[in-house]
Structures are given as structure tokens and as C-alpha cells.
Amino acid sequence: MSWPEKFLVAILTLVLAGFLQRLLDPPPGSGKRPLDAVLAFLFLALFAGLALAWLGLPGRDASLRPWLILAGTAGGAAAFRAAGPRPLRAAGLGALAGLLFCAQGLAAGRWLAMAEAWARLGPGPAVFVRGLPLILAASYGLTAAALLHPDFKGLRCGVSLGVLAAWIAVTGAAEWRLRSAWDFGPAGLAQAAGLPAVPRVPELAVAVLRPGPDGPYRVELRRQAVGGLAAVPENLELVERYLRDRGCRTVFRTEGLSFLRGGWLLRWDAQRALEAAALRVPGRAAPDYRGALALIRAGPLDGARFAGLERLHEAAARDPAGFEDVNISQLQFEAFAAAFARFDDEARVRYWLKRIDNLWPINDKKVEIVPLENFREGRIAGVLRAGGRPASALRVGLFLETFSEVTKKTTVTLSSSRRADARGAFQFDRLGAGIYHLEIQAPPEFLRARVSGSPGLIHVSEDAPDIRLPPINWCPAFTYSRISRISASNQRSRL
């Protein structure tokens, strides 16, 4: 619970206690002392607060539930004992009220867990969940009135148990629907998708071969994890299969899609990352248009990438999902225009620029315009060595750098990646014009390595379409025999 919600619960608790105290207020001339009324009020405030505390403990600390039941029952007995004219009968009635109140609180607590599930799915019955303390307070008031007010004589048992039955029926039906239709119940995505337990999150050393404040390159350690889950190929494929088998009909679809999209990028698998970003299930999952379009724009400009761009274009034209926010829509429309400009498709560039013009708050917005391009024959080739020998086990990633004139920021996007062959050679084809740089993945043992021959920023254009890089030498701090064993091991584990 947030602090405003806790404050609301505290206010409602006092209001409820005052309402119940009014029911128990002795008539004038009955001989009851004011102190009795004060004690009844305090006991009822404590009792109602303990019952409302269920709202903060759904499935989080089950060990406290027996103590809450005991405290609620004892509080109800003490409160009724302090105000009732017949002590033993009042104490028994209070104990019954305490059990009923705690049972209602337990049912209400389940709605918080379900609210978290609805939040993952998108807009849900938020009004009901936000008003849950008020609904629970009203339920307590009706139960107390049924047990205490003379107008309910003869109906006390039926009304009080009916209120509890309503809570159980409505809560049970809602939870059954979530479990059967949306896979509600598992503790998280890992349990739902059946991911194996990983003793520790894997890490990789990455050499970024571009100039920076610390020199012509830098070597850093990167955790291969998204959302706390290890982004290893086995886990990514299990989550991919889980979402596919359920058709994204799961409360974990948002976490699953984020894991796939971020995980394949961490693995430098541009094609799988593009497929995950472009995944569309009508009514359940919208594509990550900006992520997918950035990968298309940066990657090899071949027929397969253009076909993927056309599919995104068709999906965006017939499904408004993902374009609810006007400012985000402008960025997505600009990304469409830039991607089609990369393929020299003037008609569709104009189509998306026109859609930007139709956005109502655009009058004061600057629009990112990129020129049409017809150059798609760029090539970058090089040789990677480790300790002076071919580094056939290391993966080389190519990244496109784009500068925005509107935001004055540079964005780095994965273009594609290759594993160096037996001779240590690698090559990237079908590139568009732009500024690129290389990065190299290696086991953590390579973290303290030195790199010679870093190419820095690589400019590809019509005037310089075929770039042949000088040899890049990765110089670890241990012998080449050790490198060979690590390389062979990582080949088997699909680094």
C-alpha cells in the first residue's frame, strides 16, 4: 500500500469505529459510564484496524494470519463485552463478529493480489480495487448492524453469513476466471514458463571499440539479465514457447515480452530481437514499434527486413493499439518515416509524415526529417585475433549510431552480430550509409584484456562502401592455451 492509501484506511477505520460505537451507544439513563463508551470505541478502533490489516497482507506474510484472526476475535469480544449489557452474551457475540470480520478481510485481501494481475494485463476494475477499504468498511458495518441492531432480530445469522458468502462467491468467481483464462497463480514468470533455477546470472566482458573519455576503447562487465531472470538462450526459448502456446493470454505477458525483447538484444541476436519486438496478438500484445523500427533501420537492408517493415506498416494501419499517447505516436510515426526513407520508399515516407501532421498538438513540435536513401551495399570486414591467433569463439557486434537534430542525442542500435570464423574473420553486408562501431563479447576472464587496432567510428557511405579494417588484436592477461579452452567451452554453451 502507498502512504495515501494507508492514510485512507486509517480514516476509514476511525469512521467505522465511530459508526459501530454509535450502534453500541447506551441509551440515556441506562447507568453506563462514559468510560465504558470510550473503552468500547478504542477496542473497536483496534479491532477494525486489525481486520483492515488483511488488505496489506495477501500472501505476503502468512505466518501473521493466525495472530490476526486471534487478535480480531479477541478485540471483537472485548469491544462487545465493554459495551454490551449482558457481558457473557456480548463477549460471545463479539468473538463471532471478530471471526466474520477477519474472514471478510481475508477475502478482500485476495483482491489486492488480483489487482496486481490486472495491472499486468492493463486497465482493469481499478475503481473497485481503489474503493476496497470503503466496501470492506461498509461490509463490516452491515455485519455489526445485523448482530446488534434490534431491527435485524431473527435475521442476524442469515444477514451476517450472507455478507460473508457474497464476499466468498464474488472473490472466488473472479479468481477462478483469472486462473483459468489468464494463468493467474504462479509466483512469477519463471515459475509460469518453467525456467530452471540458475545459481547465478551469467556475465560477459564486452569491449566497446569506439573512442570515449577513457581512451580509444573500453572493456566492461555486463550482466546477462532482464527483470532479474538470466537471459540465456534456453530461458529465452522457454518464455517464447510459453507465450506462443498461450497466445499471450497470461498475466505475465508484459514481463514475458520485455524479457524476450531485452534478452535477445543482450545476446546480440538482432533477428530474434526484431521478431520479439514486432510480435502482435490483436487485443493482447502490441508491437514495440520504436524498437522494431530501430532494428530494421540499423540492420542489413535486405528484402527480409523490408518485408518485416511492410508487416509492421500493415499492423499499424489496421490496429490502433500502441498509439494511445500522442507524443509517443509522433516518435513512432517519425520512426516509420525514417525506416521507409532507408529503403527509398517515398510514398510511405509521405504517408507517415502526413499522419504526424494530423496529430492535434503538433503545432509547436519539431519533427525529425531524414532524407531518402538508395545506398544499401555497404560492407565492413575485418579479422579478430586473441593473443596473436584467430579468435574463432568471440562474437563481434555491429552498432549503428544515429544523431537527432531535435533532441541533440546520439542513439546506438544493434545492427547485427557475427561469430568470427576459424580464421578469425568476420563480415557485415547490405549496410546503409551511416556511422558504425564494433563491440566484442567474451567470457568474464577477458575483462582485463587489452585491445590493439581498435577501428573507432566506422563511416560507411557511397564514397566509401567497402571498409576493410586492420586486424583487431585482443590481448588477454593469460596464455593462449587458456583462451582456447575457454573458447571451446563457450562454443558448447552457445555464448
Secondary structure per residue as TSV (DSSP state, phi and psi in degrees):
chain	resnum	aa	ss	phi	psi
A	1	M	-	360.0	141.4
A	2	S	-	-80.2	166.7
A	3	W	H	-63.7	-39.2
A	4	P	H	-60.6	-37.2
A	5	E	H	-68.7	-39.5
A	6	K	H	-62.8	-40.2
A	7	F	H	-63.2	-41.4
A	8	L	H	-62.3	-42.8
A	9	V	H	-62.3	-40.8
A	10	A	H	-63.0	-43.3
A	11	I	H	-63.7	-44.8
A	12	L	H	-64.2	-33.6
A	13	T	H	-63.4	-44.5
A	14	L	H	-65.7	-39.9
A	15	V	H	-62.3	-43.4
A	16	L	H	-62.6	-44.0
A	17	A	H	-61.6	-40.5
A	18	G	H	-65.0	-37.9
A	19	F	H	-64.5	-45.6
A	20	L	H	-65.9	-37.4
A	21	Q	H	-63.0	-36.1
A	22	R	H	-63.1	-37.8
A	23	L	H	-65.0	-34.8
A	24	L	H	-91.8	-2.7
A	25	D	-	-62.6	122.4
A	26	P	-	-68.9	147.0
A	27	P	-	-66.2	156.9
A	28	P	T	-59.9	141.7
A	29	G	T	81.2	8.3
A	30	S	S	-80.7	-12.7
A	31	G	-	90.3	-1.3
A	32	K	-	-71.4	139.4
A	33	R	-	-82.7	150.4
A	34	P	H	-57.7	-31.5
A	35	L	H	-60.9	-35.4
A	36	D	H	-61.7	-41.4
A	37	A	H	-64.8	-40.0
A	38	V	H	-64.0	-45.4
A	39	L	H	-61.9	-41.2
A	40	A	H	-61.5	-42.2
A	41	F	H	-61.9	-45.3
A	42	L	H	-64.7	-43.6
A	43	F	H	-63.6	-41.1
A	44	L	H	-67.9	-37.3
A	45	A	H	-62.3	-44.8
A	46	L	H	-63.2	-44.0
A	47	F	H	-64.3	-46.5
A	48	A	H	-65.1	-38.0
A	49	G	H	-63.6	-41.0
A	50	L	H	-63.7	-40.1
A	51	A	H	-67.0	-42.5
A	52	L	H	-67.0	-21.3
A	53	A	G	-61.7	-19.1
A	54	W	G	-57.6	-29.7
A	55	L	G	-61.4	-26.7
A	56	G	G	-96.7	2.5
A	57	L	-	-128.9	38.4
A	58	P	S	-79.6	102.8
A	59	G	S	73.8	9.2
A	60	R	S	-100.2	-34.8
A	61	D	-	-145.3	76.9
A	62	A	G	-64.5	-22.4
A	63	S	G	-65.7	-21.5
A	64	L	G	-83.7	-13.7
A	65	R	H	-62.6	-46.0
A	66	P	H	-58.8	-38.0
A	67	W	H	-68.6	-35.2
A	68	L	H	-66.9	-40.6
A	69	I	H	-62.1	-46.4
A	70	L	H	-62.1	-44.5
A	71	A	H	-66.6	-40.7
A	72	G	H	-64.8	-42.2
A	73	T	H	-64.9	-46.0
A	74	A	H	-64.8	-39.5
A	75	G	H	-63.7	-42.2
A	76	G	H	-63.2	-44.2
A	77	A	H	-61.2	-44.5
A	78	A	H	-66.4	-40.5
A	79	A	H	-65.6	-46.3
A	80	F	H	-67.7	-35.7
A	81	R	H	-62.0	-39.5
A	82	A	H	-71.1	-26.2
A	83	A	H	-108.2	-20.1
A	84	G	-	-77.2	148.0
A	85	P	S	-72.6	-29.4
A	86	R	S	-112.8	105.6
A	87	P	H	-55.4	-51.0
A	88	L	H	-65.0	-45.3
A	89	R	H	-64.4	-40.7
A	90	A	H	-65.1	-39.8
A	91	A	H	-64.7	-42.2
A	92	G	H	-64.0	-40.9
A	93	L	H	-64.9	-36.9
A	94	G	H	-67.2	-38.1
A	95	A	H	-64.3	-40.4
A	96	L	H	-63.2	-43.4
A	97	A	H	-61.4	-40.4
A	98	G	H	-60.3	-43.3
A	99	L	H	-64.0	-43.2
A	100	L	H	-64.0	-41.9
A	101	F	H	-64.6	-43.4
A	102	C	H	-66.0	-37.7
A	103	A	H	-64.4	-40.5
A	104	Q	H	-65.0	-40.3
A	105	G	H	-63.4	-36.7
A	106	L	H	-63.7	-43.6
A	107	A	H	-64.5	-40.6
A	108	A	H	-65.3	-35.1
A	109	G	H	-62.1	-29.9
A	110	R	H	-64.6	-26.1
A	111	W	H	-68.6	-25.8
A	112	L	H	-68.0	-42.2
A	113	A	H	-62.5	-40.5
A	114	M	H	-69.0	-32.3
A	115	A	H	-63.0	-37.9
A	116	E	H	-62.7	-38.8
A	117	A	H	-66.1	-42.8
A	118	W	H	-64.0	-35.0
A	119	A	H	-63.1	-34.5
A	120	R	H	-68.4	-34.3
A	121	L	H	-78.2	-24.4
A	122	G	S	126.9	-157.9
A	123	P	S	-58.3	130.4
A	124	G	-	-134.8	-159.8
A	125	P	S	-74.4	61.2
A	126	A	H	-66.0	-33.8
A	127	V	H	-62.5	-42.3
A	128	F	H	-65.4	-44.5
A	129	V	H	-65.8	-41.5
A	130	R	H	-64.9	-32.9
A	131	G	T	-89.7	11.4
A	132	L	H	-59.8	-43.6
A	133	P	H	-58.5	-39.2
A	134	L	H	-66.9	-42.3
A	135	I	H	-63.1	-41.5
A	136	L	H	-66.6	-39.3
A	137	A	H	-63.2	-42.0
A	138	A	H	-63.4	-38.3
A	139	S	H	-63.7	-41.8
A	140	Y	H	-62.0	-43.3
A	141	G	H	-62.5	-41.0
A	142	L	H	-66.1	-39.8
A	143	T	H	-64.0	-45.2
A	144	A	H	-63.2	-41.1
A	145	A	H	-63.3	-40.3
A	146	A	H	-63.6	-35.3
A	147	L	H	-80.9	-26.0
A	148	L	H	-113.9	-34.0
A	149	H	-	-78.0	137.5
A	150	P	G	-65.0	-23.9
A	151	D	G	-65.7	-19.9
A	152	F	G	-95.2	11.0
A	153	K	T	-60.6	130.6
A	154	G	T	90.5	-16.7
A	155	L	T	-116.4	4.4
A	156	R	H	-58.1	-49.2
A	157	C	H	-64.9	-45.6
A	158	G	H	-63.7	-44.3
A	159	V	H	-67.6	-47.9
A	160	S	H	-64.0	-42.5
A	161	L	H	-72.1	-30.6
A	162	G	H	-64.9	-40.2
A	163	V	H	-61.1	-44.7
A	164	L	H	-63.9	-42.4
A	165	A	H	-62.5	-36.5
A	166	A	H	-63.3	-43.9
A	167	W	H	-58.8	-48.0
A	168	I	H	-64.9	-42.0
A	169	A	H	-66.3	-48.7
A	170	V	H	-66.6	-44.9
A	171	T	H	-63.7	-44.5
A	172	G	H	-62.9	-41.1
A	173	A	H	-65.3	-43.5
A	174	A	H	-64.3	-42.4
A	175	E	H	-69.1	-38.5
A	176	W	H	-61.4	-41.1
A	177	R	H	-62.9	-43.7
A	178	L	H	-64.2	-39.9
A	179	R	H	-69.2	-44.3
A	180	S	H	-75.0	-37.1
A	181	A	H	-96.6	-30.4
A	182	W	H	-125.2	17.1
A	183	D	-	57.0	40.5
A	184	F	-	-77.9	136.6
A	185	G	-	141.3	-50.5
A	186	P	S	-59.5	151.4
A	187	A	S	-67.7	-24.4
A	188	G	S	-172.7	-177.7
A	189	L	H	-61.7	-38.7
A	190	A	H	-60.7	-44.3
A	191	Q	H	-70.0	-39.6
A	192	A	H	-65.5	-41.3
A	193	A	H	-88.2	-4.5
A	194	G	T	72.4	38.1
A	195	L	-	-73.3	136.8
A	196	P	-	-70.0	153.1
A	197	A	-	-68.6	130.2
A	198	V	-	-110.0	123.3
A	199	P	S	-59.2	-35.6
A	200	R	S	-155.0	154.7
A	201	V	-	-74.4	129.6
A	202	P	-	-67.6	154.1
A	203	E	E	-130.2	150.9
A	204	L	E	-131.7	144.5
A	205	A	E	-85.1	133.8
A	206	V	E	-126.2	126.2
A	207	A	E	-99.5	116.0
A	208	V	E	-94.3	109.4
A	209	L	E	-92.6	67.0
A	210	R	S	-144.3	148.2
A	211	P	-	-68.1	146.1
A	212	G	B	-152.7	-171.8
A	213	P	T	-61.6	-27.1
A	214	D	T	-94.9	2.4
A	215	G	B	135.9	-167.4
A	216	P	S	-73.5	-11.8
A	217	Y	-	-158.6	171.2
A	218	R	E	-146.6	148.9
A	219	V	E	-118.3	127.3
A	220	E	E	-136.8	160.4
A	221	L	E	-100.8	128.2
A	222	R	E	-122.4	129.4
A	223	R	E	-76.9	132.6
A	224	Q	-	-92.2	71.6
A	225	A	E	-144.2	145.0
A	226	V	E	-132.8	121.6
A	227	G	T	62.3	29.7
A	228	G	T	82.6	-1.9
A	229	L	E	-103.9	140.7
A	230	A	E	-67.9	124.2
A	231	A	-	-88.7	62.3
A	232	V	-	-95.8	155.1
A	233	P	H	-55.2	-37.8
A	234	E	H	-62.0	-44.0
A	235	N	H	-66.1	-41.4
A	236	L	H	-63.0	-40.3
A	237	E	H	-70.2	-35.1
A	238	L	H	-65.5	-43.7
A	239	V	H	-66.5	-39.0
A	240	E	H	-60.7	-43.3
A	241	R	H	-67.8	-39.2
A	242	Y	H	-61.6	-47.6
A	243	L	H	-65.7	-38.4
A	244	R	H	-67.5	-43.9
A	245	D	H	-64.6	-35.1
A	246	R	H	-92.7	-0.7
A	247	G	T	61.6	32.8
A	248	C	T	61.9	18.5
A	249	R	-	-91.3	77.2
A	250	T	S	-156.4	149.6
A	251	V	T	-69.7	-11.3
A	252	F	T	-101.7	18.1
A	253	R	H	-66.7	-38.1
A	254	T	H	-65.1	-46.7
A	255	E	H	-63.3	-39.9
A	256	G	H	-63.8	-45.2
A	257	L	H	-65.9	-41.0
A	258	S	H	-62.8	-39.4
A	259	F	H	-64.2	-44.1
A	260	L	H	-64.9	-48.5
A	261	R	H	-66.1	-42.7
A	262	G	H	-76.3	-34.2
A	263	G	H	-67.0	-45.8
A	264	W	H	-66.5	-30.7
A	265	L	H	-67.1	-40.4
A	266	L	H	-62.1	-34.2
A	267	R	T	-81.0	-2.3
A	268	W	T	60.7	33.7
A	269	D	-	-100.9	89.8
A	270	A	H	-64.7	-37.5
A	271	Q	H	-67.6	-45.2
A	272	R	H	-66.8	-37.2
A	273	A	H	-63.9	-38.5
A	274	L	H	-66.7	-41.3
A	275	E	H	-62.5	-40.5
A	276	A	H	-68.1	-40.7
A	277	A	H	-68.1	-31.9
A	278	A	T	-88.5	-1.0
A	279	L	-	-59.9	129.7
A	280	R	-	-136.8	123.8
A	281	V	B	-125.1	109.9
A	282	P	T	-52.4	129.5
A	283	G	T	81.2	-6.3
A	284	R	T	-129.1	-43.3
A	285	A	B	-140.9	124.2
A	286	A	-	-99.9	149.3
A	287	P	-	-63.2	153.1
A	288	D	-	-86.3	86.4
A	289	Y	H	-60.5	-45.9
A	290	R	H	-65.3	-41.3
A	291	G	H	-64.5	-44.8
A	292	A	H	-65.9	-43.2
A	293	L	H	-67.7	-34.7
A	294	A	H	-64.0	-40.9
A	295	L	H	-66.1	-39.9
A	296	I	H	-64.1	-43.8
A	297	R	H	-65.8	-34.9
A	298	A	H	-85.8	-27.1
A	299	G	S	-79.6	-175.1
A	300	P	-	-57.9	127.7
A	301	L	-	-88.9	68.1
A	302	D	S	-108.3	-177.5
A	303	G	H	-63.4	-35.0
A	304	A	H	-65.8	-41.3
A	305	R	H	-68.0	-37.4
A	306	F	H	-67.3	-37.2
A	307	A	H	-63.0	-40.1
A	308	G	H	-63.8	-37.6
A	309	L	H	-64.2	-40.8
A	310	E	H	-64.6	-38.4
A	311	R	H	-64.1	-41.2
A	312	L	H	-63.0	-40.4
A	313	H	H	-59.9	-45.1
A	314	E	H	-67.5	-39.3
A	315	A	H	-63.7	-42.5
A	316	A	H	-69.2	-29.1
A	317	A	H	-73.4	-29.6
A	318	R	H	-108.0	-7.9
A	319	D	-	-131.8	116.6
A	320	P	-	-76.4	-5.0
A	321	A	T	-60.1	132.6
A	322	G	T	98.2	-5.0
A	323	F	-	-120.8	30.2
A	324	E	-	-72.4	-34.4
A	325	D	S	-93.9	127.6
A	326	V	H	-68.0	-36.0
A	327	N	H	-70.0	-41.4
A	328	I	H	-66.0	-36.5
A	329	S	H	-60.3	-40.8
A	330	Q	H	-59.6	-44.3
A	331	L	H	-63.7	-37.7
A	332	Q	H	-70.4	-38.7
A	333	F	H	-64.4	-40.2
A	334	E	H	-62.4	-39.1
A	335	A	H	-65.3	-39.0
A	336	F	H	-61.5	-47.0
A	337	A	H	-61.0	-42.4
A	338	A	H	-66.3	-38.2
A	339	A	H	-67.2	-43.3
A	340	F	H	-69.3	-32.0
A	341	A	H	-63.7	-32.6
A	342	R	H	-62.7	-28.6
A	343	F	T	-102.0	12.9
A	344	D	T	60.3	37.0
A	345	D	-	-101.6	87.8
A	346	E	H	-66.1	-37.4
A	347	A	H	-61.3	-45.2
A	348	R	H	-76.3	-28.8
A	349	V	H	-60.4	-45.6
A	350	R	H	-64.3	-36.5
A	351	Y	H	-59.1	-46.2
A	352	W	H	-76.2	-31.3
A	353	L	H	-67.7	-34.8
A	354	K	H	-66.3	-36.7
A	355	R	H	-64.7	-33.6
A	356	I	H	-63.6	-41.8
A	357	D	H	-61.8	-27.0
A	358	N	T	-83.0	-5.9
A	359	L	S	-75.7	127.7
A	360	W	T	-65.0	-31.1
A	361	P	T	-96.1	21.1
A	362	I	G	-83.1	-7.6
A	363	N	G	-52.4	-39.5
A	364	D	G	-102.0	10.6
A	365	K	-	-94.5	143.0
A	366	K	-	-89.2	136.8
A	367	V	-	-108.3	132.6
A	368	E	-	-78.4	115.4
A	369	I	-	-111.1	131.4
A	370	V	-	-121.0	146.6
A	371	P	-	-76.1	157.6
A	372	L	-	-68.4	144.6
A	373	E	-	-128.4	141.1
A	374	N	-	-121.5	5.9
A	375	F	-	-94.2	119.8
A	376	R	-	-140.8	29.1
A	377	E	-	-116.5	23.0
A	378	G	E	-69.4	153.2
A	379	R	E	-147.7	137.8
A	380	I	E	-127.8	125.8
A	381	A	E	-134.2	150.6
A	382	G	E	-166.3	-177.6
A	383	V	E	-131.4	133.9
A	384	L	E	-113.9	129.8
A	385	R	E	-124.9	151.6
A	386	A	E	-127.4	116.9
A	387	G	T	63.1	27.6
A	388	G	T	88.9	-3.3
A	389	R	E	-118.0	160.2
A	390	P	E	-56.6	131.8
A	391	A	-	-99.8	77.8
A	392	S	T	-75.2	-13.5
A	393	A	T	-97.4	-8.8
A	394	L	-	-88.8	144.9
A	395	R	E	-99.9	135.2
A	396	V	E	-109.5	128.1
A	397	G	E	-111.3	141.2
A	398	L	E	-109.8	132.0
A	399	F	E	-126.8	136.1
A	400	L	E	-93.9	135.4
A	401	E	E	-108.2	124.8
A	402	T	E	-122.5	136.8
A	403	F	E	-108.9	131.1
A	404	S	-	-96.1	126.4
A	405	E	T	-73.9	-21.0
A	406	V	T	-81.0	-51.4
A	407	T	T	-91.4	-13.5
A	408	K	-	60.9	34.5
A	409	K	-	-122.7	150.6
A	410	T	E	-101.4	130.8
A	411	T	E	-110.0	134.9
A	412	V	E	-110.0	126.2
A	413	T	E	-130.2	136.5
A	414	L	E	-62.4	129.2
A	415	S	E	-92.9	-57.6
A	416	S	E	-170.2	176.8
A	417	S	E	-142.9	155.7
A	418	R	E	-140.4	147.7
A	419	R	E	-93.7	131.0
A	420	A	-	-58.8	139.9
A	421	D	-	-79.4	-170.4
A	422	A	T	-61.0	-25.9
A	423	R	T	-91.5	0.7
A	424	G	S	83.1	8.0
A	425	A	E	-87.0	149.6
A	426	F	E	-144.4	156.8
A	427	Q	E	-155.3	140.0
A	428	F	E	-121.5	127.2
A	429	D	E	-116.9	172.7
A	430	R	E	55.3	45.0
A	431	L	E	-94.4	147.0
A	432	G	-	-88.1	173.3
A	433	A	S	-66.9	146.8
A	434	G	E	157.5	-176.9
A	435	I	E	-106.7	126.6
A	436	Y	E	-124.1	161.5
A	437	H	E	-144.5	162.1
A	438	L	E	-104.7	150.2
A	439	E	E	-133.7	153.0
A	440	I	E	-126.8	131.3
A	441	Q	E	-97.6	142.2
A	442	A	E	-154.7	165.4
A	443	P	-	-61.7	160.2
A	444	P	G	-58.2	-24.4
A	445	E	G	-61.3	-18.5
A	446	F	G	-89.9	8.6
A	447	L	T	-61.3	-36.1
A	448	R	T	-94.7	27.0
A	449	A	-	-79.3	162.7
A	450	R	E	-116.1	145.9
A	451	V	E	-120.2	130.4
A	452	S	E	-117.9	146.7
A	453	G	S	83.7	24.5
A	454	S	-	-61.9	126.4
A	455	P	-	-77.4	-13.6
A	456	G	-	66.4	-146.8
A	457	L	S	-76.4	134.1
A	458	I	E	-112.8	119.9
A	459	H	E	-100.0	118.5
A	460	V	E	-110.3	130.1
A	461	S	-	-155.4	176.9
A	462	E	S	-63.2	-31.4
A	463	D	S	-76.6	-25.8
A	464	A	S	-133.3	73.4
A	465	P	-	-80.5	-27.5
A	466	D	E	-118.5	105.0
A	467	I	E	-101.3	121.1
A	468	R	E	-109.4	111.1
A	469	L	-	-83.0	148.2
A	470	P	-	-67.2	159.3
A	471	P	-	-56.7	138.5
A	472	I	E	-104.0	122.7
A	473	N	E	-112.1	117.6
A	474	W	E	-93.3	118.5
A	475	C	E	-113.4	87.5
A	476	P	-	-68.7	168.6
A	477	A	S	-91.8	23.8
A	478	F	S	-146.3	175.6
A	479	T	-	-72.3	162.0
A	480	Y	H	-68.9	-30.0
A	481	S	H	-61.0	-38.6
A	482	R	H	-65.1	-41.1
A	483	I	H	-60.3	-43.4
A	484	S	H	-62.5	-41.6
A	485	R	H	-65.4	-42.1
A	486	I	H	-64.0	-42.0
A	487	S	H	-62.7	-45.5
A	488	A	H	-62.8	-39.9
A	489	S	H	-64.8	-40.1
A	490	N	H	-75.6	-24.3
A	491	Q	H	-62.8	-42.1
A	492	R	H	-68.9	-35.6
A	493	S	T	-89.2	8.3
A	494	R	T	56.1	60.9
A	495	L	-	-51.3	360.0
